[in-house]
Amino acid sequence: MNDKVHNSNGEEDRILVERAQNGDTRAFDDLVRKYTPKLYGLVYNMTSNRDDTADLLQDIFAKAYRSIRRFMGKSSFYTWIYSISVNMTLNFLKKRGRHIKISMDDVDSGIQNDPDFIQVTTGPGPLRDINLHELQKRLNEAMLKLSEDHRTVVTLYDIQGLQHADISKILGVSEGTVRSRLFYAHRQLQNYLDDFVK
Amino acid sequence: MTEFENIQRLVRLKRHEMPPEGFVEDFIIDFHVRQRSELLKQSARSLFWERLTTFFEGRPMANMAVSGAAVIALVAVAALSLPSGKPDTAIRGVELALDGGLLVDGVSPFAFGSEVTSEQTGELSPLLLSKHFAGGYADEARANFANEGSQPRSTGAMEVMPGLIFSEQK
């Protein structure tokens, strides 16, 4: 089922890419429309800043537009655009250095019905009566304490739900490296969020 | 449930952080505005440079080096093969041969495409087997010798021109 969805998405992307390569700007707009929410999540969770996210996304799609004719279809468009996004975001983070200013997005109302949220806020743990805003702030701070490589794999795997194999293609590293980075990232997050998960 | 799973549950909650409503459509409008303004701002040179760097981006350095060498080689070949435009310029090979002393002293090389003067043919005639320049051929020369009463030598060799002896093939 999952494969079928993946394949039909791939086919849809292939058609849009082909049209965009032939100069159909509307087809490229459709790709932007489709991938903006996903890439927004990726960039936002790596930068923790809304303005930086919007600016970076503009740069990412501008670069993709300039390079679309060179996209040969050896990988899926999804992997290609994610690779561009990760590389550009990592470059941006290196330039930004330690001048980090957190500006958080709104949390959608769906979180109230999320089984994970219900579990952590209604259980006997320390999160029982936590303020939603406080939880969001702590999570963003914890993410920013991770190294950029570790933050990337946590974003792609835990938040965006990508598979190890896809992450390895996007980052150009082995699956073993992805698993190893995830392990160390989780261990660090455990230390930073110690009082939440006890 | 392990502590790692608890951490994952917590971190997964971040997926509920969303951009403001209408963000995507506004984003596309901004994207179009940016594209248009970039086109107006960029000079032809910067556009060319950007396209060039985009083209080479992601290609291994080896490929780039080979491409660069190929471009240099092509330019060099094109520069060498273009005629310089001087009417009295002899073929480069002839000039080199002359520099190396391959031609006989005192015999000037012909300009490519220029007419051979009788003076020049006079200088060269003792050295040439063929007499194309005079409208004749080596065989005719042999026939002329025969007509003049000079018989080929019985040693199996024939002197076609003074100083040049060729073996007869039987």
Interface residues (C-beta under 8 A of the other chain):
Chain A: D29 V32 R33 T36 P37 Y40 G41 Y44 N45 R50 T53 A54 L57 Q58 F61 A62 Y65 R66 S67 R70 M104 D105 D106 V107 D108 G110 I111 D114 D116 F117 Q119 V120 L135 Q136 L139 N140 M143 V154 D158 I159 Q160 G161 H186 L189 Q190 L193 F196 V197
Chain B: E3 F4 N6 I7 Q8 R9 L10 V11 R12 L13 K14 R15 H16 E17 M18 P19 P20 F23 V24 F27 I28 D30 F31 R34 Q35 E38 E50 R51 T54 F55 E57
